[in-house]
Amino acid sequence: MRILVLNGPNLNRLGKRQPEVYGTTTLADVTADLEGLAAELGVSVEVRQTNHEGEMLDWVHAAADDGDPVVLNPAAWTHTSVALRDACAELRAGLVEVHLSNVHARESFRAHSYITPVATGVIAGLGVEGYRLALRFLAGRSVPGAA
Ligand code: DQA
């Protein structure tokens, strides 16, 4: 068992992309930070990003088959992708949807998520801390005796 942290389109641009909205932390920084936290928590984590929807679907299918919990920032696919929602509906080991920004305080099209109805829970607006909280939550569910 490992916890997957899957990131959708444009999140490879983190740190450079609209820093006033998404902050200056890069995805490499997030990855290093989550790997450190996972080691502390005694779980294994794998952080990935793709700009290709089919690749993301393949990752979610594999997570469903392997019983891996998933932290997902679906990025723009949050608001567009029935295909990603259908794939996520198969996950049984926990799915936390994470958004760096508070999607409810932005353009109205960002308020609707195709993913939320099939997620265990959602964290939005807490910046990169959202990933840490999601990892802690899923690690706590998956490691017997962990807090
Ligand atoms: C995002 C919010 C989405 O609306 C946007 O398309 C993103 C990032 C976030 O992390 O705040 O790419 O998921």
Backbone and ligand atoms as CSV (ligand in chain L), in Angstrom:
chain,resi,resn,atom,element,x,y,z
A,1,MET,N,N,0.831,-1.203,0.000
A,1,MET,CA,C,0.000,0.000,0.000
A,1,MET,C,C,0.870,1.260,0.000
A,2,ARG,N,N,0.499,2.170,-0.845
A,2,ARG,CA,C,1.159,3.484,-0.838
A,2,ARG,C,C,0.076,4.514,-1.091
A,3,ILE,N,N,0.369,5.733,-0.702
A,3,ILE,CA,C,-0.577,6.818,-0.943
A,3,ILE,C,C,-0.104,7.567,-2.183
A,4,LEU,N,N,-1.017,7.720,-3.127
A,4,LEU,CA,C,-0.693,8.447,-4.361
A,4,LEU,C,C,-1.161,9.891,-4.229
A,5,VAL,N,N,-0.328,10.811,-4.670
A,5,VAL,CA,C,-0.706,12.228,-4.728
A,5,VAL,C,C,-0.667,12.613,-6.201
A,6,LEU,N,N,-1.845,12.705,-6.810
A,6,LEU,CA,C,-1.954,12.887,-8.261
A,6,LEU,C,C,-2.366,14.323,-8.571
A,7,ASN,N,N,-1.641,14.934,-9.475
A,7,ASN,CA,C,-1.879,16.337,-9.831
A,7,ASN,C,C,-2.181,16.479,-11.312
A,8,GLY,N,N,-3.218,17.256,-11.602
A,8,GLY,CA,C,-3.670,17.435,-12.968
A,8,GLY,C,C,-2.982,18.585,-13.690
A,9,PRO,N,N,-3.629,19.073,-14.742
A,9,PRO,CA,C,-2.986,19.955,-15.712
A,9,PRO,C,C,-2.511,21.282,-15.127
A,10,ASN,N,N,-1.373,21.701,-15.614
A,10,ASN,CA,C,-0.746,22.991,-15.300
A,10,ASN,C,C,-0.097,23.035,-13.918
A,11,LEU,N,N,-0.263,21.977,-13.138
A,11,LEU,CA,C,0.336,22.011,-11.798
A,11,LEU,C,C,1.853,21.777,-11.838
A,12,ASN,N,N,2.386,21.367,-12.994
A,12,ASN,CA,C,3.843,21.374,-13.178
A,12,ASN,C,C,4.375,22.813,-13.183
A,13,ARG,N,N,3.490,23.777,-13.354
A,13,ARG,CA,C,3.866,25.198,-13.414
A,13,ARG,C,C,3.838,25.863,-12.038
A,14,LEU,N,N,3.529,25.079,-11.014
A,14,LEU,CA,C,3.422,25.625,-9.663
A,14,LEU,C,C,4.707,26.369,-9.300
A,15,GLY,N,N,4.532,27.533,-8.683
A,15,GLY,CA,C,5.700,28.347,-8.338
A,15,GLY,C,C,5.891,29.495,-9.328
A,16,LYS,N,N,5.569,29.209,-10.617
A,16,LYS,CA,C,5.680,30.253,-11.654
A,16,LYS,C,C,4.292,30.738,-12.051
A,17,ARG,N,N,3.319,29.843,-11.943
A,17,ARG,CA,C,1.977,30.095,-12.461
A,17,ARG,C,C,1.160,30.911,-11.461
A,18,GLN,N,N,0.669,32.076,-11.871
A,18,GLN,CA,C,-0.172,32.923,-11.018
A,18,GLN,C,C,0.207,32.800,-9.540
A,19,PRO,N,N,1.397,33.244,-9.156
A,19,PRO,CA,C,1.834,33.063,-7.764
A,19,PRO,C,C,0.918,33.755,-6.760
A,20,GLU,N,N,0.203,34.797,-7.229
A,20,GLU,CA,C,-0.720,35.496,-6.323
A,20,GLU,C,C,-1.902,34.591,-5.946
A,21,VAL,N,N,-2.173,33.588,-6.779
A,21,VAL,CA,C,-3.262,32.644,-6.496
A,21,VAL,C,C,-2.720,31.350,-5.881
A,22,TYR,N,N,-1.635,30.835,-6.471
A,22,TYR,CA,C,-1.180,29.486,-6.110
A,22,TYR,C,C,0.093,29.463,-5.265
A,23,GLY,N,N,0.686,30.648,-4.996
A,23,GLY,CA,C,1.885,30.690,-4.167
A,23,GLY,C,C,3.150,30.459,-4.975
A,24,THR,N,N,4.274,30.425,-4.282
A,24,THR,CA,C,5.578,30.341,-4.954
A,24,THR,C,C,6.253,28.990,-4.743
A,25,THR,N,N,5.611,28.106,-4.005
A,25,THR,CA,C,6.164,26.764,-3.792
A,25,THR,C,C,6.051,25.967,-5.089
A,26,THR,N,N,7.116,25.274,-5.459
A,26,THR,CA,C,7.079,24.478,-6.691
A,26,THR,C,C,6.576,23.061,-6.387
A,27,LEU,N,N,6.245,22.333,-7.451
A,27,LEU,CA,C,5.796,20.950,-7.265
A,27,LEU,C,C,6.942,20.085,-6.725
A,28,ALA,N,N,8.173,20.428,-7.115
A,28,ALA,CA,C,9.335,19.699,-6.569
A,28,ALA,C,C,9.431,19.925,-5.062
A,29,ASP,N,N,9.154,21.156,-4.614
A,29,ASP,CA,C,9.151,21.447,-3.161
A,29,ASP,C,C,8.061,20.633,-2.465
A,30,VAL,N,N,6.870,20.609,-3.062
A,30,VAL,CA,C,5.743,19.870,-2.473
A,30,VAL,C,C,6.105,18.388,-2.369
A,31,THR,N,N,6.719,17.874,-3.437
A,31,THR,CA,C,7.085,16.449,-3.462
A,31,THR,C,C,8.067,16.128,-2.342
A,32,ALA,N,N,9.105,16.940,-2.215
A,32,ALA,CA,C,10.121,16.700,-1.173
A,32,ALA,C,C,9.479,16.778,0.203
A,33,ASP,N,N,8.621,17.762,0.389
A,33,ASP,CA,C,7.960,17.950,1.679
A,33,ASP,C,C,7.076,16.741,2.022
A,34,LEU,N,N,6.310,16.269,1.041
A,34,LEU,CA,C,5.404,15.137,1.298
A,34,LEU,C,C,6.185,13.847,1.518
A,35,GLU,N,N,7.307,13.702,0.838
A,35,GLU,CA,C,8.132,12.505,1.057
A,35,GLU,C,C,8.672,12.499,2.483
A,36,GLY,N,N,9.063,13.680,2.974
A,36,GLY,CA,C,9.538,13.786,4.362
A,36,GLY,C,C,8.428,13.468,5.346
A,37,LEU,N,N,7.259,14.022,5.092
A,37,LEU,CA,C,6.120,13.772,5.995
A,37,LEU,C,C,5.729,12.295,5.976
A,38,ALA,N,N,5.721,11.700,4.799
A,38,ALA,CA,C,5.359,10.277,4.689
A,38,ALA,C,C,6.324,9.417,5.506
A,39,ALA,N,N,7.610,9.756,5.444
A,39,ALA,CA,C,8.610,8.993,6.216
A,39,ALA,C,C,8.298,9.114,7.706
A,40,GLU,N,N,7.963,10.331,8.149
A,40,GLU,CA,C,7.582,10.538,9.563
A,40,GLU,C,C,6.372,9.699,9.943
A,41,LEU,N,N,5.430,9.614,9.022
A,41,LEU,CA,C,4.166,8.913,9.307
A,41,LEU,C,C,4.286,7.404,9.098
A,42,GLY,N,N,5.396,6.975,8.515
A,42,GLY,CA,C,5.593,5.547,8.286
A,42,GLY,C,C,4.771,4.990,7.140
A,43,VAL,N,N,4.533,5.842,6.130
A,43,VAL,CA,C,3.821,5.373,4.939
A,43,VAL,C,C,4.671,5.691,3.711
A,44,SER,N,N,4.290,5.094,2.605
A,44,SER,CA,C,5.007,5.411,1.375
A,44,SER,C,C,4.116,6.306,0.513
A,45,VAL,N,N,4.738,7.278,-0.146
A,45,VAL,CA,C,3.974,8.230,-0.956
A,45,VAL,C,C,4.607,8.338,-2.324
A,46,GLU,N,N,3.770,8.553,-3.328
A,46,GLU,CA,C,4.272,8.802,-4.668
A,46,GLU,C,C,3.527,10.011,-5.236
A,47,VAL,N,N,4.282,11.035,-5.604
A,47,VAL,CA,C,3.684,12.278,-6.110
A,47,VAL,C,C,3.883,12.326,-7.623
A,48,ARG,N,N,2.798,12.529,-8.347
A,48,ARG,CA,C,2.871,12.575,-9.818
A,48,ARG,C,C,2.055,13.751,-10.357
A,49,GLN,N,N,2.384,14.144,-11.566
A,49,GLN,CA,C,1.631,15.210,-12.239
A,49,GLN,C,C,1.558,14.861,-13.716
A,50,THR,N,N,0.415,15.156,-14.322
A,50,THR,CA,C,0.288,14.979,-15.771
A,50,THR,C,C,-0.601,16.056,-16.380
A,51,ASN,N,N,-0.292,16.370,-17.633
A,51,ASN,CA,C,-1.149,17.277,-18.400
A,51,ASN,C,C,-2.040,16.491,-19.363
A,52,HIS,N,N,-2.035,15.148,-19.232
A,52,HIS,CA,C,-2.742,14.292,-20.185
A,52,HIS,C,C,-3.832,13.498,-19.469
A,53,GLU,N,N,-5.054,13.760,-19.822
A,53,GLU,CA,C,-6.177,13.192,-19.076
A,53,GLU,C,C,-6.168,11.667,-19.092
A,54,GLY,N,N,-5.833,11.081,-20.245
A,54,GLY,CA,C,-5.808,9.618,-20.338
A,54,GLY,C,C,-4.799,9.017,-19.381
A,55,GLU,N,N,-3.670,9.684,-19.229
A,55,GLU,CA,C,-2.648,9.185,-18.301
A,55,GLU,C,C,-3.184,9.236,-16.870
A,56,MET,N,N,-3.867,10.313,-16.535
A,56,MET,CA,C,-4.456,10.416,-15.194
A,56,MET,C,C,-5.486,9.294,-14.980
A,57,LEU,N,N,-6.307,9.021,-15.991
A,57,LEU,CA,C,-7.303,7.943,-15.868
A,57,LEU,C,C,-6.609,6.612,-15.618
A,58,ASP,N,N,-5.523,6.348,-16.337
A,58,ASP,CA,C,-4.776,5.095,-16.148
A,58,ASP,C,C,-4.257,4.994,-14.715
A,59,TRP,N,N,-3.766,6.099,-14.171
A,59,TRP,CA,C,-3.245,6.093,-12.791
A,59,TRP,C,C,-4.366,5.796,-11.796
A,60,VAL,N,N,-5.525,6.400,-12.023
A,60,VAL,CA,C,-6.647,6.183,-11.089
A,60,VAL,C,C,-7.143,4.735,-11.182
A,61,HIS,N,N,-7.205,4.194,-12.397
A,61,HIS,CA,C,-7.603,2.780,-12.549
A,61,HIS,C,C,-6.645,1.861,-11.794
A,62,ALA,N,N,-5.335,2.137,-11.922
A,62,ALA,CA,C,-4.338,1.301,-11.236
A,62,ALA,C,C,-4.496,1.437,-9.728
A,63,ALA,N,N,-4.771,2.654,-9.242
A,63,ALA,CA,C,-4.975,2.861,-7.795
A,63,ALA,C,C,-6.183,2.064,-7.321
A,64,ALA,N,N,-7.235,2.032,-8.130
A,64,ALA,CA,C,-8.436,1.258,-7.770
A,64,ALA,C,C,-8.084,-0.228,-7.701
A,65,ASP,N,N,-7.339,-0.719,-8.667
A,65,ASP,CA,C,-6.966,-2.140,-8.691
A,65,ASP,C,C,-6.043,-2.498,-7.532
A,66,ASP,N,N,-5.145,-1.575,-7.184
A,66,ASP,CA,C,-4.139,-1.866,-6.148
A,66,ASP,C,C,-4.628,-1.512,-4.747
A,67,GLY,N,N,-5.785,-0.865,-4.642
A,67,GLY,CA,C,-6.301,-0.482,-3.322
A,67,GLY,C,C,-5.518,0.655,-2.680
A,68,ASP,N,N,-4.954,1.533,-3.508
A,68,ASP,CA,C,-4.185,2.664,-2.983
A,68,ASP,C,C,-5.097,3.856,-2.680
A,69,PRO,N,N,-4.914,4.500,-1.511
A,69,PRO,CA,C,-5.601,5.764,-1.258
A,69,PRO,C,C,-5.015,6.862,-2.148
A,70,VAL,N,N,-5.839,7.850,-2.461
A,70,VAL,CA,C,-5.413,8.885,-3.408
A,70,VAL,C,C,-5.710,10.289,-2.873
A,71,VAL,N,N,-4.698,11.146,-2.963
A,71,VAL,CA,C,-4.883,12.598,-2.828
A,71,VAL,C,C,-4.882,13.119,-4.259
A,72,LEU,N,N,-5.914,13.844,-4.627
A,72,LEU,CA,C,-6.028,14.287,-6.022
A,72,LEU,C,C,-6.276,15.781,-6.098
A,73,ASN,N,N,-5.377,16.485,-6.788
A,73,ASN,CA,C,-5.703,17.841,-7.227
A,73,ASN,C,C,-6.009,17.730,-8.708
A,74,PRO,N,N,-7.290,17.674,-9.054
A,74,PRO,CA,C,-7.669,17.464,-10.458
A,74,PRO,C,C,-7.486,18.721,-11.301
A,75,ALA,N,N,-7.157,19.855,-10.651
A,75,ALA,CA,C,-6.956,21.139,-11.342
A,75,ALA,C,C,-8.169,21.427,-12.238
A,76,ALA,N,N,-7.946,21.837,-13.481
A,76,ALA,CA,C,-9.078,22.250,-14.327
A,76,ALA,C,C,-10.036,21.100,-14.621
A,77,TRP,N,N,-9.553,19.840,-14.563
A,77,TRP,CA,C,-10.453,18.700,-14.823
A,77,TRP,C,C,-11.535,18.573,-13.756
A,78,THR,N,N,-11.303,19.206,-12.601
A,78,THR,CA,C,-12.332,19.262,-11.553
A,78,THR,C,C,-13.669,19.695,-12.140
A,79,HIS,N,N,-13.574,20.706,-13.004
A,79,HIS,CA,C,-14.765,21.407,-13.477
A,79,HIS,C,C,-15.254,20.905,-14.837
A,80,THR,N,N,-14.522,19.935,-15.407
A,80,THR,CA,C,-14.856,19.528,-16.779
A,80,THR,C,C,-15.016,18.027,-16.991
A,81,SER,N,N,-14.428,17.202,-16.117
A,81,SER,CA,C,-14.228,15.816,-16.530
A,81,SER,C,C,-15.140,14.785,-15.880
A,82,VAL,N,N,-16.157,14.371,-16.621
A,82,VAL,CA,C,-16.995,13.252,-16.175
A,82,VAL,C,C,-16.171,11.965,-16.193
A,83,ALA,N,N,-15.230,11.871,-17.137
A,83,ALA,CA,C,-14.392,10.665,-17.232
A,83,ALA,C,C,-13.557,10.481,-15.963
A,84,LEU,N,N,-12.990,11.562,-15.466
A,84,LEU,CA,C,-12.169,11.447,-14.243
A,84,LEU,C,C,-13.053,11.117,-13.046
A,85,ARG,N,N,-14.223,11.713,-12.983
A,85,ARG,CA,C,-15.151,11.372,-11.900
A,85,ARG,C,C,-15.517,9.888,-11.940
A,86,ASP,N,N,-15.817,9.377,-13.116
A,86,ASP,CA,C,-16.199,7.965,-13.231
A,86,ASP,C,C,-15.058,7.058,-12.790
A,87,ALA,N,N,-13.836,7.433,-13.135
A,87,ALA,CA,C,-12.673,6.647,-12.697
A,87,ALA,C,C,-12.544,6.726,-11.176
A,88,CYS,N,N,-12.689,7.913,-10.625
A,88,CYS,CA,C,-12.540,8.103,-9.169
A,88,CYS,C,C,-13.623,7.357,-8.391
A,89,ALA,N,N,-14.771,7.173,-8.999
A,89,ALA,CA,C,-15.882,6.478,-8.321
A,89,ALA,C,C,-15.524,5.037,-7.981
A,90,GLU,N,N,-14.490,4.512,-8.613
A,90,GLU,CA,C,-14.054,3.133,-8.341
A,90,GLU,C,C,-13.132,3.023,-7.143
A,91,LEU,N,N,-12.605,4.169,-6.664
A,91,LEU,CA,C,-11.618,4.126,-5.571
A,91,LEU,C,C,-12.317,3.744,-4.268
A,92,ARG,N,N,-11.699,2.827,-3.521
A,92,ARG,CA,C,-12.311,2.333,-2.291
A,92,ARG,C,C,-11.479,2.606,-1.046
A,93,ALA,N,N,-10.225,3.075,-1.240
A,93,ALA,CA,C,-9.324,3.219,-0.091
A,93,ALA,C,C,-9.206,4.671,0.377
A,94,GLY,N,N,-10.096,5.537,-0.119
A,94,GLY,CA,C,-10.079,6.933,0.289
A,94,GLY,C,C,-9.585,7.829,-0.824
A,95,LEU,N,N,-10.296,8.924,-1.001
A,95,LEU,CA,C,-9.940,9.927,-2.012
A,95,LEU,C,C,-10.138,11.306,-1.400
A,96,VAL,N,N,-9.049,12.056,-1.271
A,96,VAL,CA,C,-9.170,13.439,-0.797
A,96,VAL,C,C,-8.873,14.372,-1.968
A,97,GLU,N,N,-9.848,15.203,-2.285
A,97,GLU,CA,C,-9.713,16.202,-3.355
A,97,GLU,C,C,-9.083,17.451,-2.739
A,98,VAL,N,N,-7.994,17.904,-3.334
A,98,VAL,CA,C,-7.282,19.064,-2.791
A,98,VAL,C,C,-7.234,20.174,-3.839
A,99,HIS,N,N,-7.512,21.380,-3.389
A,99,HIS,CA,C,-7.285,22.574,-4.214
A,99,HIS,C,C,-6.460,23.563,-3.412
A,100,LEU,N,N,-5.442,24.087,-4.037
A,100,LEU,CA,C,-4.601,25.075,-3.367
A,100,LEU,C,C,-5.397,26.333,-3.053
A,101,SER,N,N,-6.167,26.771,-4.028
A,101,SER,CA,C,-6.941,28.002,-3.862
A,101,SER,C,C,-8.336,27.677,-3.339
A,102,ASN,N,N,-8.991,28.703,-2.813
A,102,ASN,CA,C,-10.386,28.535,-2.395
A,102,ASN,C,C,-11.260,28.685,-3.639
A,103,VAL,N,N,-11.593,27.552,-4.231
A,103,VAL,CA,C,-12.318,27.571,-5.506
A,103,VAL,C,C,-13.701,28.223,-5.377
A,104,HIS,N,N,-14.207,28.323,-4.155
A,104,HIS,CA,C,-15.529,28.924,-3.938
A,104,HIS,C,C,-15.474,30.450,-3.875
A,105,ALA,N,N,-14.272,30.987,-3.788
A,105,ALA,CA,C,-14.116,32.442,-3.705
A,105,ALA,C,C,-13.650,33.021,-5.039
A,106,ARG,N,N,-13.674,32.191,-6.094
A,106,ARG,CA,C,-13.142,32.624,-7.391
A,106,ARG,C,C,-14.259,32.673,-8.439
A,107,GLU,N,N,-13.928,32.475,-9.699
A,107,GLU,CA,C,-14.953,32.514,-10.751
A,107,GLU,C,C,-16.013,31.445,-10.453
A,108,SER,N,N,-17.251,31.726,-10.864
A,108,SER,CA,C,-18.340,30.808,-10.501
A,108,SER,C,C,-18.142,29.412,-11.103
A,109,PHE,N,N,-17.475,29.312,-12.274
A,109,PHE,CA,C,-17.309,27.969,-12.875
A,109,PHE,C,C,-16.428,27.077,-12.025
A,110,ARG,N,N,-15.635,27.667,-11.116
A,110,ARG,CA,C,-14.768,26.844,-10.266
A,110,ARG,C,C,-15.511,26.268,-9.055
A,111,ALA,N,N,-16.703,26.749,-8.801
A,111,ALA,CA,C,-17.439,26.287,-7.617
A,111,ALA,C,C,-18.002,24.880,-7.814
A,112,HIS,N,N,-18.159,24.467,-9.081
A,112,HIS,CA,C,-18.700,23.131,-9.311
A,112,HIS,C,C,-17.580,22.124,-9.549
A,113,SER,N,N,-17.644,21.022,-8.808
A,113,SER,CA,C,-16.667,19.947,-8.994
A,113,SER,C,C,-17.385,18.666,-9.385
A,114,TYR,N,N,-16.922,18.045,-10.455
A,114,TYR,CA,C,-17.434,16.718,-10.815
A,114,TYR,C,C,-16.903,15.645,-9.866
A,115,ILE,N,N,-15.803,15.965,-9.172
A,115,ILE,CA,C,-15.117,14.959,-8.357
A,115,ILE,C,C,-15.713,14.853,-6.947
A,116,THR,N,N,-16.120,15.978,-6.370
A,116,THR,CA,C,-16.552,16.005,-4.962
A,116,THR,C,C,-17.575,14.934,-4.590
A,117,PRO,N,N,-18.596,14.660,-5.412
A,117,PRO,CA,C,-19.585,13.653,-4.996
A,117,PRO,C,C,-19.004,12.258,-4.807
A,118,VAL,N,N,-17.843,11.975,-5.388
A,118,VAL,CA,C,-17.251,10.643,-5.232
A,118,VAL,C,C,-15.995,10.681,-4.345
A,119,ALA,N,N,-15.721,11.844,-3.741
A,119,ALA,CA,C,-14.550,11.977,-2.857
A,119,ALA,C,C,-14.940,11.678,-1.418
A,120,THR,N,N,-13.954,11.252,-0.626
A,120,THR,CA,C,-14.168,11.095,0.814
A,120,THR,C,C,-14.321,12.472,1.442
A,121,GLY,N,N,-13.505,13.420,1.015
A,121,GLY,CA,C,-13.565,14.783,1.522
A,121,GLY,C,C,-12.789,15.714,0.625
A,122,VAL,N,N,-12.912,17.015,0.927
A,122,VAL,CA,C,-12.317,18.048,0.084
A,122,VAL,C,C,-11.594,19.063,0.959
A,123,ILE,N,N,-10.421,19.492,0.517
A,123,ILE,CA,C,-9.692,20.576,1.179
A,123,ILE,C,C,-9.426,21.636,0.119
A,124,ALA,N,N,-9.844,22.867,0.384
A,124,ALA,CA,C,-9.631,23.934,-0.597
A,124,ALA,C,C,-9.220,25.208,0.121
A,125,GLY,N,N,-8.254,25.914,-0.467
A,125,GLY,CA,C,-7.921,27.243,0.017
A,125,GLY,C,C,-6.809,27.296,1.045
A,126,LEU,N,N,-6.211,26.168,1.385
A,126,LEU,CA,C,-5.162,26.156,2.416
A,126,LEU,C,C,-3.764,26.069,1.815
A,127,GLY,N,N,-3.665,26.308,0.502
A,127,GLY,CA,C,-2.363,26.245,-0.151
A,127,GLY,C,C,-1.767,24.853,-0.066
A,128,VAL,N,N,-0.440,24.784,-0.044
A,128,VAL,CA,C,0.219,23.470,-0.062
A,128,VAL,C,C,-0.015,22.687,1.229
A,129,GLU,N,N,-0.419,23.376,2.290
A,129,GLU,CA,C,-0.756,22.689,3.542
A,129,GLU,C,C,-1.888,21.679,3.313
A,130,GLY,N,N,-2.734,21.940,2.325
A,130,GLY,CA,C,-3.831,21.020,2.024
A,130,GLY,C,C,-3.324,19.615,1.700
A,131,TYR,N,N,-2.223,19.538,0.968
A,131,TYR,CA,C,-1.664,18.217,0.633
A,131,TYR,C,C,-1.209,17.495,1.901
A,132,ARG,N,N,-0.581,18.251,2.816
A,132,ARG,CA,C,-0.075,17.642,4.058
A,132,ARG,C,C,-1.229,17.091,4.893
A,133,LEU,N,N,-2.285,17.894,4.996
A,133,LEU,CA,C,-3.446,17.462,5.790
A,133,LEU,C,C,-4.091,16.220,5.179
A,134,ALA,N,N,-4.180,16.208,3.859
A,134,ALA,CA,C,-4.784,15.059,3.167
A,134,ALA,C,C,-3.936,13.806,3.376
A,135,LEU,N,N,-2.619,13.960,3.293
A,135,LEU,CA,C,-1.722,12.814,3.485
A,135,LEU,C,C,-1.853,12.272,4.911
A,136,ARG,N,N,-1.880,13.189,5.888
A,136,ARG,CA,C,-2.041,12.763,7.288
A,136,ARG,C,C,-3.343,11.988,7.481
A,137,PHE,N,N,-4.404,12.505,6.896
A,137,PHE,CA,C,-5.715,11.863,7.034
A,137,PHE,C,C,-5.677,10.448,6.468
A,138,LEU,N,N,-5.169,10.318,5.244
A,138,LEU,CA,C,-5.172,8.994,4.605
A,138,LEU,C,C,-4.189,8.048,5.285
A,139,ALA,N,N,-3.070,8.572,5.761
A,139,ALA,CA,C,-2.102,7.727,6.479
A,139,ALA,C,C,-2.736,7.215,7.773
A,140,GLY,N,N,-3.477,8.077,8.449
A,140,GLY,CA,C,-4.137,7.690,9.702
A,140,GLY,C,C,-5.167,6.607,9.496
A,141,ARG,N,N,-5.802,6.621,8.330
A,141,ARG,CA,C,-6.801,5.578,8.036
A,141,ARG,C,C,-6.156,4.271,7.646
A,142,SER,N,N,-4.946,4.352,7.073
A,142,SER,CA,C,-4.393,3.151,6.460
A,142,SER,C,C,-3.408,2.411,7.354
A,143,VAL,N,N,-2.825,3.093,8.355
A,143,VAL,CA,C,-1.851,2.421,9.217
A,143,VAL,C,C,-2.525,2.051,10.529
A,144,PRO,N,N,-2.642,0.779,10.832
A,144,PRO,CA,C,-3.313,0.385,12.071
A,144,PRO,C,C,-2.619,1.026,13.260
A,145,GLY,N,N,-3.386,1.654,14.132
A,145,GLY,CA,C,-2.814,2.238,15.340
A,145,GLY,C,C,-2.286,3.649,15.164
A,146,ALA,N,N,-2.190,4.140,13.911
A,146,ALA,CA,C,-1.664,5.500,13.704
A,146,ALA,C,C,-2.708,6.535,14.073
A,147,ALA,N,N,-2.235,7.720,14.483
A,147,ALA,CA,C,-3.165,8.789,14.884
A,147,ALA,C,C,-3.745,9.453,13.654
L,1,DQA,C1,C,-6.928,24.297,-8.584
L,1,DQA,C2,C,-8.189,25.124,-8.837
L,1,DQA,C3,C,-8.722,24.883,-10.247
L,1,DQA,O1,O,-9.896,25.666,-10.458
L,1,DQA,C4,C,-7.686,25.294,-11.267
L,1,DQA,O2,O,-8.146,24.995,-12.576
L,1,DQA,C5,C,-6.355,24.698,-11.014
L,1,DQA,C6,C,-5.875,24.543,-9.650
L,1,DQA,C7,C,-6.293,24.633,-7.222
L,1,DQA,O3,O,-5.419,23.886,-6.791
L,1,DQA,O4,O,-6.635,25.656,-6.608
L,1,DQA,O5,O,-5.602,24.402,-11.954
L,1,DQA,O6,O,-7.279,22.920,-8.568
